[in-house]
Amino acid sequence: MAVHIDWRDDVAILLIDRVEARNALNAGVIADIGRALDRVASSEASALVIVGAGDRAFCAGADIKEIEGRTREEQHRAVLLGQSTFAKLDHLPMPSIAVIRGFALGGGLELAMACTFRIALPDAKMGLPEIKLGLIPGYGGTQRLPRLVGQARAAELILSGRTIDATEAERIGLVQAVVEGDDATAAGLAFAARFTAYGRSTGLLARQAIEAASTLPLAAGLDVEADLLAEAFVSTDAREGIAAFREKRVPQFNRRPVDA
């Protein structure tokens, strides 16, 4: 298998390991990613970190050797599989963090954009170069990139197919931070530590409310926020958090799965 899951305390680490192909995506890798995400979703992990093996690439995109020669129908099925696999990241009960070292191109960048957060090492290079092959992004790039950087910036990057460095990616909001060092896993774990002290169910409610902001008019989004806050208010985490504040102690939140 080219995809492995490791655990560091309560953080899951998903490793894409096709160093010889710069961790490129083929049908087998995408299927392995899907199974790994299902495993993480049912675990007690408080965060997911995604990294690529080696020092050359997070993920260099689709395996061109595999897609060449497909029929229209075959390519359509493959695209739908990739989209549905990456969409699993939207529904994880914990935040996900893509740590980009080296190249994140095409489907590799689309995988990173499906995560909750993206951080980059200084050598990171990102882009959606599909137009140079007479193609367009197909694993969510045309939909997620405008939501992250705005429609005009997204159009410029997709229509030019150009590659940007970590500094520009941070400036336009494609990544949350550029972190020093050369250890992608350590960088991901350090970033994940910001979120792992809090209750998983509360974090999921907050992410649902934030997502509503990108899909609903303000009035409807406020209704969603009110409903989700009311749900959080009657949770054990809220009772614990308020009690800990009153008693001047560190709260002990429930970090088990939401349905536990």
C-alpha positions, 0 to 999 in steps of 0.5 A: 500500500502507498498510504499509511496511517500512524498515530502520535498520541491522539493525532492521526498521521496519513502518509502518502508514500510513492516517493518514486513517483513524487507521491502522485495519485493513481486509482489505487492511491485514491482508494487507499486514501478513502479507506484511511479516511474512513478509519480515521473518521471512526477513531478517537483522533483529535486531528489528522495530519497529511504528509507526503513521503520524502523531501521532493513532494507532498503530492505531484498530482495525477499519474499521467501514465494512468489517465492517458488512453481513458475514455470519456466515461472512464475519466468521468468515473475516476473524477467522481471517485476522486471528488467523493474521496476528498469530500470525506475530509469535509465530514471528518469529526476532527480538523485536518491539516495538510503539510506541504513540503516540495510540490503540491500540484494538480490533484495534490493541491486539491487534496490539500485544499480539501483539508481544514488547514494547509501549512507549508514548509519554505520549499513548497511549490503549489499550482494547478497546471492542468490547463497546460495539458489541455485539461481543467482541475477535476478533484475540486480545484475549480470549486475550493480555490475560489472559496479560499483565495477569491474568484479573480485570484483563482481564475488567474492561477487556474487559467495560467497554470503557474506555480507559486511558492510558499510565500505567495501562497501564504500572502493570498491565503492559500496556506495558513502559515509557512513554517521553518524546518524540514520535518513535515510531520513535526510541523503538522503535529505542532500546528495540530496542538492548537486544536487538540485540547478542546472537545471534538463535538464542539469543534465539529459544531464550530466547523459546521457553522463556519461552513454555513458562512460560505454557502448560505446568505447571512440571515440563514447562516445566523439561524444555523449558528444559533441552532448549533450554539444551542446544541453546544450549550446543552453539551457536557463540554459546555457544562465542563467549560463553564464550571472550569472557568468558574472554579479557575481550573483547566477544563477536561473536555470530552475528546472521544468521538462525537457519537460516543 
